[in-house]
Amino acid sequence: MTLQTWTWILVGITFALYIGIAIWSRASSTKEFYIAGGGVSPLANGLATAADWMSAASFISMAGIISFNGYDGSVYLMGWTGGYVLLALLLAPYLRKFGKFTVPDFIGDRYYSNTARSVAVFCALLVSFTYVAGQMRGVGLVFSRFLEVDINTGVIIGMIIVLFYAVLGGMKGITYTQVAQYCVLIFAFMVPAIFISIQMTGNPIPQLGFGGMDENGVYLLDKLDGLHRDLGFAAYTSGSKSTLDVFFITAALMVGTAGLPHVIVRFFTVKKVSDARKSAGWALLFITVLYTAAPALAVFTRTNLIETVSNQKYDELPSWFNNWEHTGLISFEDKNNDGKIQYVGDAAKNELTVDRDIMVLATPEIAHLPNWVIALVAAGGLAAALSTAAGLLLVISASVSHDLIKKMIKPDISEKGELIAARLSAIVAVCVAGYFGINPPDFVAATVALAFGLAAASFFPAIILGIFSKKMNKEGAIAGMLVGILLMLFYMTKFKFDWFGGGTKEDWWFGISPEGFGTVAMMANFVVSIIISKFTPNPPEEVQEIVENIRIPSNVGIAQNH
């Protein structure tokens, strides 16, 4: 069968599965819409969390950025993995014991203030919209190549699909859809990785093939380093970023992970506190499968790309190149008119431009794998992007309907009215997300990294201090969140969008990139929060008792709502 036929079959089957699950598990109450009724098993929640967590950035872009940046790209791997451990150990059980629907709900009640709740809603919307832009871009990329439509049309198709099951099923529908999506995306990621590992090293385990030898007895990483040196690129296994920037990016990704509202809300869907810990452990295991394979796939792909196109005649290139060239995501400019592709490190002489987001999607074609494997990767990329987009849209809709309307604007709204408001806000959110998917600020992983910086700058200090400091008050938390988010926004827009006079890499403060600046903004948040709280009244006694209670292990099981 042709690739087009396989793609329609596999994507059609998976989409039918997601929509079927959404219809079967549609939400009939606000509790089911926001937290799936609070009765999800740890194993199912672990699978759903892994799918929610492993977005288009993990599936499509992470191996791509590692394949182009080598050692420098590993910051994404370290930051995202370490961040999940931080979230699982430091935050998830305590937030579950507090027993609220959303992160703004926790902040509003912990800091006994609707102003704090409003700031948290603003931050949640900002983080979620930035993050979802990367997911919609990923959906557009997959559709543009495999269904042969332009990226914008692909984004619109993705919007319609995710809108259907997110609006109908709420968190209940999303949870069980994400269980299916994890199975699809991990199978789609590992099958080509295993095929290519066998092709290049004879080892069926990609994580081991990564450190293996090719048919000539040369270690794969040594071979890739040699190819890079010959073409004038920086050595693959050495970094060009400053140690300070690597540290700050890794830290921003870690603490940003621990502040991501769409991941945190997953721990409210289980029955009891111990289940939150168990589901975090399951999720970490499921995430590890992809995260340990991504560096291997990056090396396989980079080696294949260089050997396939470098110094090759343009009119003799394999069909995969022409297929991707039609999407505009890979292009050749014959600067010296010799008809050959000069793929070199010198920008003035380089004739090949490759969008790094295509690397995982193009890998099976570059390696001449069967059409069904190529179509499977397309289905996996869509599963990764749509699963996270759905979780983010739920955060956006809950922030508006529950935290703004129910808690602040109209406290006496009926449950039915709140459910309608949640669904309407999800529809608006999808439209805004689609716009940012069509006009993203950067490639997928970088766009998502900015969302982590925003989460680190705003939520992480407020949540940590809210759990572990009885004396942290509303004045300190509000001031800290505002300083952190505004500082990060200023730096991000200045260097990514050229606002406020713009600037180049040489103008970065202390040499810290926008992706790493979330750490600086987070530190500012902590400092401002602590200083302001020292000079303002302590929280009420009952709030201090709540803080004391959520840190004490109990055998109660079901979290008490305060």
C-alpha positions in Angstrom: 0.0 0.0 0.0 1.1 3.6 -0.6 2.2 5.8 2.3 -0.8 8.0 1.8 -3.1 5.0 2.2 -1.3 3.7 5.3 -1.4 7.2 6.8 -5.1 7.6 6.3 -5.7 4.1 7.7 -3.6 4.5 10.9 -4.5 8.1 11.6 -8.2 7.3 10.9 -8.1 4.3 13.3 -6.4 6.3 16.1 -8.7 9.3 15.7 -11.8 7.1 15.7 -10.5 5.5 18.9 -10.0 8.9 20.6 -13.4 10.1 19.6 -15.0 6.8 20.7 -13.4 7.0 24.1 -14.6 10.7 24.4 -18.2 9.7 23.7 -18.0 6.7 26.0 -16.5 8.7 28.9 -18.2 12.1 28.4 -18.4 14.2 31.5 -21.8 14.7 33.1 -20.7 16.8 36.2 -18.1 19.5 36.9 -16.1 17.1 39.0 -15.9 14.7 36.1 -15.1 17.6 33.7 -12.3 19.0 35.9 -10.7 16.0 37.7 -12.4 12.9 36.0 -14.5 12.3 39.2 -11.4 11.8 41.3 -11.5 8.0 40.8 -8.7 7.3 38.3 -6.4 4.3 39.1 -2.7 5.0 39.6 -1.7 2.9 36.6 -4.2 4.7 34.2 -3.2 8.1 35.7 0.5 7.2 35.2 -0.2 6.4 31.5 -2.3 9.6 31.0 0.3 11.8 32.8 3.0 10.4 30.6 1.0 11.2 27.5 0.1 14.6 28.8 3.7 15.3 29.6 5.3 13.9 26.4 4.0 16.6 24.1 5.0 17.3 20.5 8.1 18.8 22.0 9.1 15.4 23.4 8.0 13.3 20.4 8.8 15.6 17.5 11.2 18.2 18.6 13.5 16.9 21.4 15.3 14.3 19.3 15.5 16.9 16.5 17.1 19.5 18.7 19.6 17.0 20.1 20.4 15.8 16.6 21.3 19.4 15.6 22.8 20.7 18.8 24.4 17.5 20.1 25.6 18.0 23.7 23.9 21.4 23.9 20.5 19.8 23.2 20.9 17.5 26.2 19.7 20.4 28.5 16.1 19.6 27.4 16.6 16.0 28.3 18.1 16.7 31.7 15.7 19.6 32.6 12.4 17.9 31.6 13.3 14.5 33.2 14.7 16.1 36.4 11.7 18.4 36.6 9.3 15.5 36.6 11.2 13.9 39.5 11.0 17.2 41.4 7.2 17.5 40.7 6.6 13.9 41.8 8.5 14.1 45.1 8.1 17.7 46.1 4.7 18.9 45.0 2.2 16.2 43.8 1.3 14.5 47.1 0.9 17.8 49.0 -1.3 19.4 46.3 -3.4 16.2 46.2 -3.9 16.4 49.9 -5.0 20.0 49.7 -7.7 18.7 47.4 -8.5 21.4 44.9 -9.5 21.3 41.2 -6.8 23.7 39.7 -3.5 25.4 40.5 -5.2 28.9 40.7 -7.8 27.2 43.1 -4.9 26.2 45.4 -3.2 29.6 45.2 -6.5 31.5 45.8 -7.4 29.4 48.9 -3.8 29.0 50.3 -3.3 32.8 50.0 -6.9 33.6 51.1 -7.2 36.2 48.3 -9.1 36.6 45.1 -6.3 38.9 43.9 -3.9 36.0 44.2 -6.4 33.8 42.4 -6.7 36.4 39.6 -2.9 36.6 39.1 -2.7 32.8 39.1 -5.4 32.6 36.4 -3.5 35.1 34.3 -0.3 33.1 34.7 -2.0 29.8 34.0 -3.6 31.2 30.8 -0.2 32.7 29.7 1.7 29.4 30.3 -1.0 27.3 28.7 -1.4 29.4 25.5 2.4 29.5 25.0 2.7 25.8 25.5 -0.3 24.9 23.3 1.1 27.0 20.4 3.9 24.4 20.2 1.4 21.5 20.2 -0.7 23.0 17.4 2.5 23.7 15.4 3.4 20.0 15.8 -0.1 18.9 14.5 0.3 21.2 11.5 3.8 19.7 10.7 2.5 16.2 10.7 -0.6 17.0 8.6 1.4 19.1 6.1 3.7 16.2 5.2 1.7 13.1 5.5 -1.8 14.3 4.5 -0.3 16.7 2.0 -2.0 19.8 3.2 -0.3 23.1 4.2 0.6 23.6 7.8 -2.2 26.1 8.5 -4.9 23.6 7.2 -3.2 20.9 9.4 -3.5 23.1 12.5 -7.2 23.7 11.8 -7.9 20.0 11.4 -6.1 19.3 14.7 -8.2 22.1 16.4 -11.5 20.4 15.3 -10.4 16.9 16.6 -9.1 18.1 19.9 -12.1 20.4 20.4 -14.4 17.5 20.0 -13.0 15.2 22.7 -11.8 17.9 25.1 -15.1 19.8 25.1 -17.3 16.6 25.2 -15.3 14.5 27.7 -13.6 17.0 29.9 -10.9 15.5 32.1 -12.7 12.2 32.2 -12.6 11.8 28.5 -9.1 13.3 28.2 -7.7 10.8 30.8 -8.8 7.7 29.0 -8.0 9.2 25.6 -4.5 9.9 26.9 -4.0 6.3 28.0 -4.7 5.2 24.4 -2.5 8.1 23.1 0.5 7.0 25.2 0.3 3.5 23.8 0.2 4.9 20.2 3.0 7.4 20.7 5.4 5.1 22.5 4.9 2.3 19.9 5.3 4.9 17.1 8.5 6.3 18.6 10.2 2.9 19.5 9.4 0.9 16.3 11.6 3.1 14.0 14.2 3.5 16.7 14.5 -0.3 17.0 14.6 -0.7 13.1 17.3 1.9 12.7 19.4 0.6 15.7 19.5 -2.8 14.0 20.4 -1.3 10.7 23.2 0.9 12.0 24.7 -1.2 14.9 23.0 -4.6 14.8 21.6 -4.0 18.3 17.8 -4.1 18.7 17.9 -1.9 21.8 18.3 1.7 20.7 19.6 2.8 24.1 22.5 0.3 23.7 22.9 0.8 20.0 23.5 4.5 20.7 26.9 3.5 22.3 27.6 0.7 19.8 29.7 0.3 16.7 28.8 0.4 13.0 29.7 -2.3 10.5 33.3 -1.0 10.2 33.9 -1.3 14.0 33.8 2.5 14.5 31.9 3.8 17.5 28.8 5.7 16.3 29.5 8.8 18.3 33.1 8.9 17.1 31.8 8.5 13.5 29.4 11.4 14.0 32.0 13.6 15.6 34.3 12.9 12.6 31.5 13.8 10.1 30.9 17.1 12.0 34.5 18.0 12.0 34.9 17.3 8.3 31.9 19.5 7.5 33.0 22.4 9.8 30.3 21.8 12.4 31.1 21.9 16.2 31.9 18.4 17.5 28.6 16.6 18.3 29.8 15.5 21.8 31.0 18.9 23.0 29.0 21.9 23.8 29.1 25.6 22.7 26.8 27.0 25.3 28.3 28.6 28.4 28.2 26.5 31.6 26.1 29.2 33.2 23.5 29.1 30.4 23.3 25.3 30.4 22.7 25.4 34.2 20.0 28.1 33.9 18.2 26.4 31.0 18.2 23.1 32.9 17.0 24.7 36.1 14.3 26.6 34.3 13.0 23.5 32.6 13.1 21.6 35.9 11.2 24.1 38.1 9.0 25.0 35.1 7.9 21.3 34.9 7.1 21.4 38.6 4.9 24.5 38.0 3.0 23.3 34.9 -0.7 23.5 35.7 -1.8 20.8 33.1 0.6 18.3 34.7 -0.2 19.2 38.3 -3.9 18.8 37.7 -3.4 15.2 36.8 -2.6 14.4 40.5 -6.0 15.7 41.5 -7.7 12.9 39.5 -6.8 10.0 41.8 -8.6 8.8 44.9 -6.0 9.4 47.6 -2.6 10.9 48.4 -0.8 7.6 48.2 -2.3 7.1 44.7 -0.7 10.4 43.6 2.7 9.1 44.6 2.1 5.8 42.8 0.9 7.4 39.6 3.9 9.7 39.6 6.1 6.6 39.8 4.3 4.9 36.9 4.4 8.1 34.8 8.2 8.4 35.4 8.7 4.8 34.2 6.6 5.3 31.1 8.4 8.6 30.3 11.8 7.1 30.7 11.2 4.7 27.8 11.0 7.6 25.3 13.5 9.9 27.1 16.3 7.3 27.0 15.6 6.4 23.4 15.5 10.1 22.1 19.3 10.7 22.2 19.9 7.4 20.4 17.4 8.3 17.7 19.0 11.8 17.4 22.4 10.2 16.7 21.0 7.7 14.2 19.0 10.5 12.4 21.9 13.0 12.3 24.3 10.4 10.9 21.8 9.3 8.3 21.0 12.8 7.2 24.6 13.8 6.7 25.5 10.6 4.8 22.3 10.9 2.6 22.5 14.5 1.5 26.0 16.0 2.1 27.9 16.5 -1.2 25.2 14.6 -3.2 23.8 15.7 -6.5 20.5 17.5 -6.1 18.8 15.6 -9.0 19.9 12.2 -7.6 18.5 12.8 -4.0 16.2 10.1 -2.6 12.4 10.7 -2.7 12.1 11.6 1.0 14.0 14.9 0.3 11.6 16.0 -2.4 8.6 14.9 -0.3 9.7 17.2 2.6 10.9 19.9 0.3 7.3 20.4 -0.8 6.3 21.3 2.8 9.0 24.1 2.8 10.6 22.6 5.9 13.8 21.6 4.1 15.3 23.6 1.2 18.4 23.7 -1.0 20.0 26.8 -2.5 22.8 26.1 -5.0 25.1 29.0 -4.1 28.1 27.8 -6.2 26.0 26.3 -9.1 27.6 22.9 -9.0 24.3 21.0 -8.6 25.6 19.4 -5.4 24.4 20.0 -1.8 27.1 21.7 0.3 26.0 21.0 3.9 28.6 22.7 6.0 29.1 24.6 9.2 30.0 27.8 7.5 26.7 29.7 7.2 28.0 31.7 4.1 28.7 28.5 2.2 26.0 26.2 3.6 23.3 25.4 1.0 20.9 23.2 3.0 18.3 24.6 5.4 16.5 22.0 7.6 13.7 22.7 10.1 14.8 20.6 13.1 11.2 19.7 13.9 11.1 17.4 10.9 13.9 15.0 12.0 11.8 12.4 13.9 9.0 12.5 11.4 11.5 12.1 8.5 13.7 9.5 10.1 11.8 6.4 8.8 11.9 7.7 5.3 15.6 8.6 5.5 16.3 5.1 6.7 14.1 3.5 3.9 11.7 1.9 6.4 8.4 0.4 5.3 5.4 2.8 4.6 3.4 1.4 7.6 6.3 2.5 9.9 6.3 6.0 8.4 2.5 6.3 8.8 2.8 5.0 12.4 5.2 7.8 13.2 2.7 10.3 11.8 0.0 8.8 14.1 2.3 9.0 17.0 3.2 12.6 16.4 -0.4 13.5 16.3 -1.1 11.5 19.5 1.7 13.4 21.3 0.6 16.8 20.2 -3.2 16.2 20.7 -2.8 14.6 24.2 -1.0 17.6 25.6 -3.1 20.1 23.7 -6.2 18.6 25.3 -4.7 18.8 28.8 -3.8 22.4 28.3 -7.2 23.4 26.9 -8.8 21.9 30.0 -6.5 24.0 32.2 -7.6 27.1 30.2 -11.2 26.2 30.4 -11.1 25.4 34.2 -9.2 28.7 34.9 -12.0 30.6 33.3 -15.1 28.7 34.3 -14.1 27.5 37.8 -11.5 30.1 39.1 -12.9 33.2 37.5 -16.7 32.7 37.0 -17.5 30.2 39.9 -15.1 31.5 42.5 -15.1 35.3 41.7 -17.7 36.6 39.3 -20.8 34.5 39.9 -20.4 32.2 43.0 -24.1 31.1 42.8 -23.8 29.7 39.2 -25.4 26.3 38.9 -23.3 23.2 38.1 -25.0 23.0 34.7 -24.1 26.6 34.0 -20.5 26.1 35.1 -20.2 23.1 32.8 -21.6 25.1 29.9 -19.1 28.0 30.7 -16.2 25.4 30.8 -17.1 24.1 27.4 -17.6 27.5 25.8 -14.2 28.7 27.2 -12.6 25.6 25.8 -14.0 26.5 22.3 -12.5 30.0 22.6 -9.2 28.6 23.8 -9.0 26.2 20.8 -9.4 29.2 18.4 -6.7 31.2 20.2 -4.4 28.1 20.3 -4.9 27.6 16.6 -3.9 31.2 15.9 -0.6 30.7 17.8 -0.1 27.3 16.1 -0.2 29.1 12.7 2.0 32.0 14.0 4.4 30.3 16.5 7.2 32.3 18.1 9.8 29.6 17.3 10.3 25.9 16.6 8.3 23.5 18.8 10.8 22.7 21.5 11.9 26.4 21.9 8.3 27.5 22.1 7.5 25.0 24.8 10.8 25.9 26.6 9.4 29.5 26.9 6.3 28.1 28.6 8.4 26.3 31.1 10.3 29.6 31.8 6.9 31.3 32.4 5.8 28.5 34.8 9.1 28.6 36.7 8.9 32.4 37.0 5.3 32.5 38.3 4.0 29.3 39.9 6.9 27.4 41.3 7.8 29.8 44.2 4.2 30.4 45.1 3.4 26.6 45.3 6.6 25.7 47.1 6.3 28.5 49.7 2.6 27.8 50.0 3.3 24.2 51.0 6.5 24.6 53.1 6.2 28.0 54.7 3.4 28.8 57.1 4.5 32.4 57.2 4.2 33.1 53.5 1.3 35.5 53.1 -0.9 36.8 50.2 1.1 40.1 49.9 4.4 38.2 49.3 3.0 35.6 47.0 1.1 38.2 44.8 4.1 40.5 44.6 6.5 37.6 43.8 4.3 36.2 41.0 3.8 39.6 39.4 7.6 40.4 39.5 8.5 36.9 38.2 6.0 36.7 35.3 6.5 40.3 34.2 10.3 40.0 34.2 10.1 36.8 32.2 7.7 38.3 29.7 9.9 41.4 29.2 13.0 39.3 28.5 11.1 36.8 26.3 9.5 39.5 24.2 12.6 41.6 24.0 14.8 38.8 22.6 12.3 36.6 20.8 10.0 39.2 19.3 12.3 42.2 19.2 10.1 44.3 21.4 11.6 47.0 23.7 14.4 47.7 21.3 15.1 44.0 20.6 18.6 42.6 20.9 21.0 39.9 19.8 22.7 37.0 21.5 25.5 39.3 22.5 23.0 41.5 24.4 21.7 38.6 26.7 22.0 39.5 30.4 24.9 37.6 31.8 24.9 35.5 28.6 21.6 33.8 29.7 19.3 32.8 26.8 15.5 33.5 26.9 15.0 29.7 27.5 17.1 29.9 30.6 15.9 33.2 32.0 13.0 31.6 33.8 15.5 30.7 36.5 16.5 34.3 37.0 12.8 35.4 37.1 12.1 32.6 39.6 14.9 33.7 41.9 13.5 37.3 41.7 10.1 35.8 42.6 11.5 34.0 45.7 13.4 37.1 46.9 10.5 39.5 46.5 8.0 37.0 48.1 10.1 36.4 51.2 11.1 40.1 51.7 7.5 41.4 51.3 6.1 38.7 53.6 8.6 39.8 56.3 7.1 43.3 56.4 3.4 42.4 56.1 1.0 40.5 58.5 1.2 36.8 58.9 -1.5 34.6 57.3 -4.6 33.9 59.4 -4.2 31.1 62.0 -6.6 28.7 60.1 -4.4 29.0 56.9 -1.3 28.2 58.9 -3.1 25.1 60.3 -3.9 24.0 56.7 -0.2 24.3 55.7 0.8 22.3 58.8 -1.8 19.7 57.9 -0.9 19.1 54.3 2.7 18.2 55.2 1.7 15.6 57.8 1.2 12.1 56.4 -2.2 10.7 57.3 -4.2 7.6 56.9 -7.4 9.4 56.0 -7.1 8.5 52.3 -9.4 11.0 50.7 -8.1 14.5 50.9 -10.0 17.0 52.9 -11.2 20.1 51.2 -10.6 23.3 53.2 
